[in-house]
Every structure is written in structure tokens, then in C-alpha cells.
Amino acid sequence: MLALYRIVDAFFLVYTLLIVVRIFLSWIPHDYTLFIFNFIYDVTEPVLDIFRRLIPVRVNLPLDFSPLLAIIALQLLKSLLLNLIGKFI
């Protein structure tokens, strides 16, 4: 069970880091055809799309808060799962 605890913890850490990397990539020009950029966008887009549908971007304020909401939700889900796993250790 300790191995499962560490795997879940590592998964959420890596996914959160991928979202943070995507945030930084949105600020700099880069080649979208490179594999690493496609990978980051393909992996993070399903989660971010859920939050984009909840909070649409306003025309006069083009800020996307979906990464922030996704990170908060991921941390809450991580805490919940790790608490459940921790009860069985």
C-alpha cells in the first residue's frame, strides 16, 4: 500500500508540473509541432477543458483561470485519495 501511496502522490505532482509548464509555454513563442509541446498540450487539455467550460473567458479580460482551478482541484483530489489510501496502510 505504501507503493500505491507514492505512485498516486508522484502522479499528481507530475500532472501539476505539466500544467505549470503549460502556463509558462503560453507566455513564450514556441514551435507547436515539436513532440514535447504536443505531449504537454495533449495530456493537460482534457482537464483544463473541463474548467474552461465552467468559467468562460470574457472578451474584455482575456485571462484563463482554468489552470489555477485545475491545480486546486487536483490538490484536493490528491489529498482525498492519499487520505483514503493512508487509512489502509
N, CA, C and O of each residue as an XYZ file, in Angstrom:
356
protein
N       0.807     -1.202      0.000
C       0.000      0.000      0.000
C       0.850      1.266      0.000
O       0.448      2.291     -0.552
N       2.012      1.193      0.614
C       2.895      2.348      0.610
C       3.334      2.685     -0.804
O       3.493      3.858     -1.145
N       3.531      1.658     -1.635
C       3.906      1.899     -3.027
C       2.782      2.622     -3.769
O       3.044      3.536     -4.552
N       1.540      2.221     -3.529
C       0.402      2.886     -4.154
C       0.316      4.343     -3.711
O       0.025      5.227     -4.516
N       0.565      4.584     -2.448
C       0.566      5.945     -1.908
C       1.578      6.806     -2.656
O       1.271      7.928     -3.058
N       2.776      6.279     -2.839
C       3.837      7.033     -3.528
C       3.531      7.229     -5.003
O       3.844      8.279     -5.564
N       2.924      6.236     -5.638
C       2.577      6.347     -7.056
C       1.529      7.434     -7.267
O       1.653      8.259     -8.172
N       0.506      7.430     -6.433
C      -0.550      8.446     -6.539
C       0.026      9.831     -6.280
O      -0.295     10.780     -6.996
N       0.866      9.953     -5.270
C       1.494     11.227     -4.959
C       2.356     11.716     -6.121
O       2.306     12.892     -6.481
N       3.138     10.826     -6.701
C       4.009     11.185     -7.828
C       3.180     11.571     -9.056
O       3.523     12.516     -9.767
N       2.096     10.843     -9.301
C       1.252     11.158    -10.452
C       0.710     12.574    -10.370
O       0.786     13.329    -11.340
N       0.164     12.937     -9.219
C      -0.402     14.279     -9.068
C       0.679     15.359     -9.130
O       0.429     16.451     -9.641
N       1.861     15.070     -8.623
C       2.961     16.028     -8.713
C       3.353     16.260    -10.170
O       3.503     17.404    -10.598
N       3.518     15.195    -10.921
C       3.919     15.317    -12.324
C       2.834     16.036    -13.126
O       3.144     16.891    -13.956
N       1.582     15.700    -12.890
C       0.497     16.338    -13.635
C       0.410     17.834    -13.314
O       0.181     18.652    -14.204
N       0.592     18.177    -12.063
C       0.596     19.588    -11.671
C       1.757     20.324    -12.325
O       1.598     21.449    -12.799
N       2.918     19.695    -12.349
C       4.070     20.317    -13.001
C       3.841     20.497    -14.496
O       4.267     21.500    -15.068
N       3.181     19.547    -15.129
C       2.862     19.692    -16.555
C       1.933     20.888    -16.798
O       2.083     21.596    -17.794
N       0.995     21.110    -15.908
C       0.120     22.275    -16.046
C       0.911     23.565    -15.863
O       0.695     24.530    -16.595
N       1.814     23.591    -14.902
C       2.647     24.785    -14.683
C       3.532     25.036    -15.898
O       3.683     26.183    -16.319
N       4.115     23.995    -16.466
C       4.935     24.148    -17.669
C       4.085     24.699    -18.806
O       4.534     25.561    -19.561
N       2.871     24.206    -18.926
C       1.973     24.703    -19.978
C       1.672     26.183    -19.789
O       1.580     26.926    -20.767
N       1.517     26.615    -18.548
C       1.290     28.042    -18.288
C       2.464     28.859    -18.803
O       2.269     29.870    -19.477
N       3.674     28.431    -18.492
C       4.860     29.159    -18.957
C       5.000     29.103    -20.472
O       5.436     30.075    -21.089
N       4.640     27.992    -21.068
C       4.710     27.883    -22.526
C       3.742     28.837    -23.211
O       3.996     29.277    -24.332
N       2.647     29.156    -22.558
C       1.691     30.080    -23.168
C       2.233     31.509    -23.208
O       1.717     32.348    -23.946
N       3.257     31.784    -22.430
C       3.819     33.132    -22.397
C       4.952     33.341    -23.387
O       5.303     34.481    -23.689
N       5.527     32.263    -23.897
C       6.674     32.391    -24.796
C       6.340     31.775    -26.155
O       5.581     30.810    -26.233
N       6.907     32.333    -27.218
C       6.687     31.722    -28.526
C       7.460     30.408    -28.630
O       8.609     30.322    -28.197
N       6.828     29.392    -29.205
C       7.481     28.105    -29.372
C       6.879     27.379    -30.562
O       5.828     27.765    -31.074
N       7.541     26.344    -30.988
C       7.113     25.559    -32.142
C       6.127     24.489    -31.679
O       6.499     23.556    -30.968
N       4.873     24.632    -32.086
C       3.823     23.709    -31.657
C       3.945     22.331    -32.296
O       3.255     21.398    -31.886
N       4.812     22.193    -33.294
C       4.926     20.897    -33.969
C       5.894     19.954    -33.261
O       5.950     18.771    -33.598
N       6.648     20.442    -32.302
C       7.590     19.579    -31.587
C       6.831     18.616    -30.679
O       5.792     18.961    -30.115
N       7.359     17.416    -30.550
C       6.694     16.356    -29.794
C       6.421     16.746    -28.348
O       5.326     16.500    -27.843
N       7.391     17.344    -27.678
C       7.246     17.641    -26.250
C       6.109     18.631    -26.005
O       5.366     18.496    -25.033
N       5.974     19.627    -26.885
C       4.894     20.598    -26.722
C       3.538     19.948    -26.995
O       2.569     20.193    -26.277
N       3.479     19.123    -28.031
C       2.233     18.398    -28.319
C       1.865     17.481    -27.165
O       0.694     17.377    -26.799
N       2.855     16.819    -26.592
C       2.606     15.923    -25.467
C       2.013     16.684    -24.285
O       1.013     16.257    -23.708
N       2.625     17.808    -23.928
C       2.145     18.596    -22.786
C       0.724     19.084    -23.030
O      -0.120     19.004    -22.137
N       0.454     19.584    -24.221
C      -0.883     20.076    -24.524
C      -1.901     18.936    -24.558
O      -3.007     19.081    -24.037
N      -1.539     17.812    -25.164
C      -2.473     16.682    -25.251
C      -2.791     16.085    -23.884
O      -3.915     15.638    -23.654
N      -1.827     16.071    -22.986
C      -2.041     15.478    -21.660
C      -2.841     16.408    -20.749
O      -3.670     15.943    -19.967
N      -2.605     17.690    -20.840
C      -3.259     18.624    -19.919
C      -4.588     19.171    -20.426
O      -5.406     19.627    -19.627
N      -4.819     19.135    -21.722
C      -6.027     19.746    -22.286
C      -7.334     19.136    -21.773
O      -8.272     19.890    -21.514
N      -7.448     17.807    -21.612
C      -8.732     17.279    -21.127
C      -9.160     17.844    -19.774
O     -10.341     18.127    -19.571
N      -8.236     18.009    -18.866
C      -8.574     18.552    -17.544
C      -8.851     20.048    -17.629
O      -9.813     20.540    -17.038
N      -8.016     20.764    -18.358
C      -8.206     22.206    -18.457
C      -9.502     22.551    -19.189
O     -10.147     23.552    -18.879
N      -9.874     21.730    -20.149
C     -11.108     21.984    -20.901
C     -12.341     21.922    -20.000
O     -13.295     22.673    -20.200
N     -12.323     21.046    -19.028
C     -13.441     20.962    -18.077
C     -13.634     22.297    -17.360
O     -14.758     22.778    -17.214
N     -12.542     22.877    -16.921
C     -12.635     24.140    -16.172
C     -12.883     25.329    -17.085
O     -13.473     26.320    -16.654
N     -12.442     25.251    -18.348
C     -12.752     26.329    -19.287
C     -14.243     26.402    -19.575
O     -14.788     27.486    -19.779
N     -14.901     25.253    -19.590
C     -16.344     25.258    -19.818
C     -17.096     25.804    -18.609
O     -18.184     26.360    -18.757
N     -16.526     25.651    -17.414
C     -17.167     26.184    -16.211
C     -17.050     27.697    -16.119
O     -17.992     28.381    -15.718
N     -15.875     28.217    -16.498
C     -15.635     29.660    -16.425
C     -15.187     30.133    -17.803
O     -14.008     30.018    -18.140
N     -16.101     30.657    -18.596
C     -15.715     31.126    -19.935
C     -14.846     32.376    -19.864
O     -14.953     33.171    -18.931
N     -13.991     32.535    -20.859
C     -13.115     33.704    -20.942
C     -13.942     34.890    -21.425
O     -14.680     34.789    -22.405
N     -13.814     35.989    -20.742
C     -14.529     37.200    -21.146
C     -13.726     37.930    -22.214
O     -12.496     37.893    -22.222
N     -14.430     38.580    -23.094
C     -13.788     39.274    -24.209
C     -12.926     40.425    -23.712
O     -11.828     40.634    -24.229
N     -13.390     41.165    -22.734
C     -12.645     42.321    -22.254
C     -11.544     41.951    -21.243
O     -10.728     42.802    -20.890
N     -11.514     40.707    -20.780
C     -10.492     40.253    -19.839
C      -9.993     38.879    -20.277
O     -10.470     37.859    -19.779
N      -9.045     38.847    -21.198
C      -8.619     37.562    -21.772
C      -7.652     36.776    -20.873
O      -6.546     36.434    -21.291
N      -8.076     36.500    -19.656
C      -7.271     35.687    -18.755
C      -7.934     34.323    -18.588
O      -9.154     34.222    -18.455
N      -7.120     33.294    -18.596
C      -7.630     31.933    -18.457
C      -7.289     31.439    -17.053
O      -6.123     31.201    -16.738
N      -8.298     31.289    -16.223
C      -8.095     30.826    -14.856
C      -8.233     29.314    -14.727
O      -8.152     28.778    -13.622
N      -8.439     28.620    -15.844
C      -8.623     27.170    -15.779
C      -7.405     26.434    -15.220
O      -7.596     25.455    -14.498
N      -6.156     26.847    -15.509
C      -5.030     26.140    -14.886
C      -5.017     26.269    -13.365
O      -4.705     25.308    -12.662
N      -5.349     27.436    -12.864
C      -5.384     27.642    -11.414
C      -6.456     26.775    -10.770
O      -6.215     26.128     -9.751
N      -7.632     26.767    -11.368
C      -8.710     25.935    -10.836
C      -8.385     24.449    -10.939
O      -8.721     23.669    -10.048
N      -7.733     24.066    -12.027
C      -7.352     22.662    -12.199
C      -6.334     22.241    -11.141
O      -6.439     21.149    -10.583
N      -5.371     23.079    -10.865
C      -4.361     22.756     -9.846
C      -5.013     22.643     -8.469
O      -4.690     21.736     -7.702
N      -5.918     23.547     -8.156
C      -6.612     23.478     -6.867
C      -7.420     22.190     -6.770
O      -7.380     21.499     -5.752
N      -8.156     21.869     -7.836
C      -8.960     20.646     -7.831
C      -8.080     19.402     -7.746
O      -8.420     18.448     -7.047
N      -6.960     19.409     -8.448
C      -6.041     18.262     -8.383
C      -5.471     18.082     -6.977
O      -5.326     16.955     -6.503
N      -5.151     19.176     -6.322
C      -4.610     19.074     -4.960
C      -5.668     18.560     -3.987
O      -5.361     17.783     -3.084
N      -6.907     18.993     -4.172
C      -7.984     18.479     -3.320
C      -8.215     16.986     -3.560
O      -8.376     16.218     -2.611
N      -8.232     16.584     -4.814
C      -8.404     15.175     -5.152
C      -7.233     14.338     -4.642
O      -7.419     13.224     -4.153
N      -6.034     14.887     -4.762
C      -4.840     14.192     -4.251
C      -4.946     13.985     -2.745
O      -4.671     12.893     -2.248
N      -5.336     15.012     -2.026
C      -5.474     14.891     -0.572
C      -6.515     13.848     -0.199
O      -6.305     13.050      0.714
N      -7.630     13.857     -0.903
C      -8.686     12.892     -0.645
C      -8.205     11.462     -0.881
O      -8.399     10.582     -0.043
N      -7.579     11.247     -2.032
C      -7.093      9.897     -2.352
C      -5.996      9.432     -1.396
O      -5.998      8.280     -0.963
N      -5.072     10.314     -1.070
C      -3.985      9.930     -0.167
C      -4.500      9.655      1.234
O      -3.971      8.781      1.920
N      -5.527     10.385      1.678
C      -6.141     10.095      2.988
C      -6.820      8.732      2.983
O      -6.721      7.971      3.946
N      -7.517      8.430      1.873
C      -8.160      7.122      1.777
C      -7.132      5.976      1.760
O      -7.312      4.952      2.419
N      -6.068      6.174      1.001
C      -5.011      5.160      0.945
C      -4.319      5.052      2.288
O      -3.985      3.953      2.732
N      -4.100      6.195      2.944
C      -3.420      6.206      4.237
C      -4.182      5.456      5.318
O      -3.577      4.960      6.268
N      -5.478      5.368      5.189
C      -6.268      4.637      6.184
C      -6.073      3.130      6.076
O      -6.343      2.393      7.024
N      -5.603      2.675      4.917
C      -5.397      1.242      4.712
C      -3.958      0.811      4.915
O      -3.649     -0.378      4.833
N      -3.077      1.758      5.178
C      -1.655      1.411      5.391
C      -1.454      0.946      6.819
O      -0.336      0.608      7.206
